[in-house]
């Protein structure tokens, strides 16, 4: 699966996903760090990527009116390994069919 990680997602999550064989693109690689949620979502859609973000408010609101490939809202946790584990559990539980074109929380 291919993911677009918003600026607020820890790089550890991206590293873990890469190790599991997923395609990862970080916002800071392709857009200014100041890019808003709408710009990020549209970029991800144009490239067929599922968005992972901690920005619950903006992305849930956008999902009501904008197309998306899928959105994962990452709930902040300490330590970072708990965030990675939550994403892995979601992917194992939901699979691609549960992620694509849906909104999920990890």
Secondary structure as GFF3:
##gff-version 3
##sequence-region A 1 106
A	DSSP	beta_strand	2	5	.	.	.	ID=ss1
A	DSSP	alpha_helix	11	19	.	.	.	ID=ss2
A	DSSP	beta_strand	23	26	.	.	.	ID=ss3
A	DSSP	alpha_helix	27	30	.	.	.	ID=ss4
A	DSSP	alpha_helix	37	46	.	.	.	ID=ss5
A	DSSP	beta_strand	50	53	.	.	.	ID=ss6
A	DSSP	alpha_helix	56	63	.	.	.	ID=ss7
A	DSSP	beta_strand	71	73	.	.	.	ID=ss8
A	DSSP	alpha_helix	80	99	.	.	.	ID=ss9
A	DSSP	beta_strand	103	105	.	.	.	ID=ss10
###
